[in-house]
Amino acid sequence: MNDPERLEKLEELILELQQMSGKGALIIVEGKRDRKALRSLGITGTIMLCTKKSILVFCDEVAREYNSVIVLTDWDKKGDKLAALMEGYLRSTSTAVNMDIRRNIKNLVQKRIKDIESLDTHISNLASDMKHF
């Protein structure tokens, strides 16, 4: 896949995130810089950090408050483990858990960036590179 196609697919995923978030889906990230990056990409809905409490307690609280959750942890070992744990806990509570957006972003950027906090800069750089052609 070339960079213009990669950029187009990333922009589609960001649009999907904006729409789902706008309809009340909770986005879960690992850190404040992740949230900041998503805000700069136009995501206005609720974004929660998953690293303040134990994952089990966190997921229990989330499940009581939200019907739909998007897990957007980083794609390093820690992020993969967190995502798998949260998916298991949340699915056991009948919460709708979206892991597809994370997986698709990971597949598009994996060799270039390793975290959500770099996503806005990465997309901006791809867009800027396109303008120079």
Buried (B, 14 or more C-beta within 10 A) or exposed (E): EEEEEBBEBBBEBBEBBBEBBEEEBBBBBBBEBBBBBBEEBEBEBEBBBBBEEEBEEBBBEBBEEBEBBBBBBBBEEEBBEBBEBBBEBBBEEEBEBBBEBBEBBBEBBEEEBBBBBBBBEBBEBBBEEEEEE
